[in-house]
């Protein structure tokens, strides 16, 4: 049967079969020898064209418009009985011109394959552009990741730009401690842990905005829970919120004393007791009482309370109710509210010892050939008997009298167990026996008689040189007149009376 297109092959009439022994004819397709085998032949010329086109390599059109892009001369058809397929294809059925580049390459598409049917053979096996199909999921994934990253970044940046903060003055009671050397950030973090403020950043911003925000002092403060950051800063700068704080002044005794104007001067034990007070959520106040402090002082071994080794022996020999006298140095202390009597005493003693030793008490006492505790007693006597300008001379009088030996005869020592601050004594008081009556006893008192200032301690360790053995206040500002003989001393006393000193 003749081919559908009615073509003949190498002079053989249509439908004629090759003669026996005639070699088979191989068709040449676009310069490719052998063509595409079609068992039994293919009746559809269009299909033949399609198959041939699928094997052709892209080439520039030849002819008048320009040379072919393939290097070298065009392939010649093989010799023998062969037909070039392109010559048999009608002009109107030939492959159309190559289409213009698909702008899809801007999105990452591969350029369409050259040659072949632009419709049926641009995507072999019926597949679409693989890179375009992969590009959009990738773009979507990037967008999702960017969105998620933005959410996390916003979550992290939001507290920085807009830190959480409570509103209002808060409620309840809570005691917080500002440690020595704490930064504003550390204070804020401590307040967050106690639920006083909502965030350390809000507290830091409020402290920056407050002119005194950097002046928060270490210590204990009674605040409220869930306060605004600005309110917390204001409260920490208010002395009224400070709790657990006590100040020991030089010359202050352990017990309360009666001042010269008949007012009660709180003693060290009362100051410590007040510092331990705390108020619970119901408003009830709890304190370590003065009686509790005295009992702790009497019943606890001095070493367990922090008494230094250089003072242990004389402290243990002293009257239990007065054994810590003089070991509590002047200055300010912070005691945690709610602390027990024993712990409060130990806390103040341990904080006092470095202050006493900072001026070289132990080393200078050893160099002077005296006991550090005796130097502490001398300093306490000078503190109570004179003013700072006379500490060195009063200490010299004490040293000179001890060397004679001669009784000190200090009114301050007589008044000490009587809890009176006045320097005047009656004959009855001076005649009353007791370990602190220096009118009756030789030597120093068993313990110091009050808190010792650094100036008095320095004077006791290095008394001012001089032969004095007498002194009396002779000026209204407290300055004393010193004498070597009893006659000089009597003259100074008359001068003091004329000036109205006593």
BELKAWO-V543554 format. One record per backbone hydrogen bond with DSSP energy under -1.0 kcal/mol. CO is the residue of the C=O (numbers start at 1). NH is the residue of the N-H. E is the energy in kcal/mol with one decimal. If there is no record, write none. Layout:
# BELKAWO-V543554
<<CO	NH	E> <CO	NH	E>>
This chain:
# BELKAWO-V543554
<<3	6	-1.7> <9	12	-1.8> <13	16	-2.3> <19	22	-2.3> <28	85	-1.9> <29	32	-2.0> <32	29	-1.7> <32	35	-1.1> <38	41	-3.3> <44	48	-2.2> <45	49	-2.7> <46	50	-2.1> <47	51	-2.8> <48	52	-2.8> <49	53	-2.6> <50	54	-1.7> <52	55	-1.2> <63	66	-1.2> <80	82	-1.8> <83	28	-1.2> <90	93	-1.0> <102	105	-1.8> <103	106	-2.0> <104	107	-1.7> <104	109	-1.6> <105	108	-1.6> <117	121	-2.7> <123	126	-1.4> <124	127	-2.0> <129	133	-1.9> <130	134	-1.8> <131	135	-1.8> <132	136	-1.3> <134	138	-1.4> <135	139	-2.7> <136	140	-2.6> <137	141	-2.6> <138	142	-2.5> <139	143	-2.5> <140	144	-2.5> <141	145	-2.8> <142	146	-2.8> <143	147	-2.5> <144	148	-2.9> <145	149	-3.1> <146	150	-2.4> <147	151	-2.1> <148	152	-2.5> <149	153	-2.8> <150	154	-2.7> <151	155	-2.3> <152	156	-2.1> <153	157	-2.7> <154	158	-2.4> <157	161	-2.8> <158	162	-3.6> <168	228	-1.7> <171	225	-2.5> <174	223	-3.2> <176	221	-2.8> <178	219	-2.1> <179	182	-1.9> <183	187	-2.5> <184	188	-2.3> <185	189	-2.3> <186	190	-2.2> <187	191	-2.2> <188	192	-2.0> <189	193	-2.0> <190	194	-1.3> <191	196	-3.0> <192	195	-1.6> <195	226	-3.1> <196	227	-3.1> <199	203	-1.7> <200	204	-2.6> <201	205	-2.5> <202	206	-2.2> <203	207	-2.4> <204	208	-2.0> <205	209	-1.8> <206	210	-1.4> <210	213	-2.1> <212	215	-2.2> <219	178	-3.5> <220	243	-2.5> <221	176	-2.6> <223	174	-2.1> <225	171	-1.9> <228	232	-2.2> <229	233	-2.1> <230	234	-2.2> <231	235	-2.2> <232	236	-2.2> <233	237	-1.0> <235	238	-1.1> <238	241	-1.8> <239	242	-1.2> <241	222	-2.6> <244	335	-4.0> <246	333	-2.7> <248	331	-2.4> <249	252	-1.9> <252	451	-1.5> <253	268	-2.6> <254	269	-2.3> <257	265	-3.2> <258	421	-2.0> <259	262	-1.8> <263	259	-3.6> <265	257	-2.2> <267	271	-2.1> <268	272	-2.5> <269	273	-2.5> <270	274	-2.3> <271	275	-1.7> <272	276	-1.4> <274	277	-1.1> <276	338	-3.3> <278	286	-2.8> <280	283	-1.9> <284	280	-2.4> <286	278	-2.3> <289	293	-2.0> <290	294	-2.5> <291	295	-2.3> <292	296	-2.2> <293	297	-2.3> <294	298	-2.1> <295	299	-2.6> <296	300	-1.6> <301	304	-1.1> <302	307	-2.3> <303	306	-1.1> <308	311	-1.6> <311	315	-1.9> <312	316	-2.4> <313	317	-1.4> <314	318	-1.0> <319	322	-2.2> <322	325	-1.8> <324	327	-1.6> <331	248	-3.1> <333	246	-2.4> <336	339	-1.8> <340	344	-2.5> <341	345	-2.3> <342	346	-2.4> <343	347	-2.3> <344	348	-2.1> <345	349	-2.6> <346	350	-2.5> <347	351	-1.4> <348	352	-1.5> <349	353	-2.1> <352	356	-2.0> <353	357	-2.4> <354	358	-1.2> <357	360	-2.0> <360	364	-2.7> <361	365	-2.1> <362	366	-2.2> <363	367	-2.1> <364	368	-1.9> <365	370	-2.6> <371	375	-2.2> <372	376	-1.7> <373	377	-1.7> <374	378	-2.6> <375	379	-2.2> <376	380	-1.9> <377	381	-2.0> <378	382	-2.4> <379	383	-2.2> <380	384	-1.6> <381	385	-1.9> <382	386	-1.8> <387	390	-1.8> <388	391	-1.1> <390	394	-2.7> <391	395	-2.5> <392	396	-1.4> <392	464	-1.2> <393	397	-2.2> <394	398	-2.0> <395	399	-2.2> <396	400	-2.7> <397	401	-2.4> <398	402	-2.3> <399	403	-1.4> <401	406	-1.9> <410	414	-1.0> <411	415	-2.2> <412	416	-1.1> <415	420	-1.8> <416	419	-1.5> <419	258	-2.3> <426	430	-2.3> <427	431	-1.2> <429	432	-1.2> <434	437	-1.7> <436	438	-1.2> <437	441	-2.0> <438	409	-1.4> <451	251	-2.5> <453	457	-2.1> <454	458	-2.3> <455	459	-2.0> <456	460	-2.0> <457	461	-1.7> <458	462	-1.6> <470	483	-2.3> <472	481	-3.2> <475	478	-1.8> <479	474	-2.0> <479	475	-1.5> <481	472	-1.6> <483	469	-2.1> <483	470	-2.0> <485	489	-1.8> <486	490	-2.5> <487	491	-1.9> <488	492	-1.9> <489	493	-1.9> <490	494	-2.0> <491	495	-1.9> <492	496	-1.9> <493	497	-2.1> <494	498	-2.2> <495	499	-1.7> <496	501	-2.5> <497	500	-1.0>>
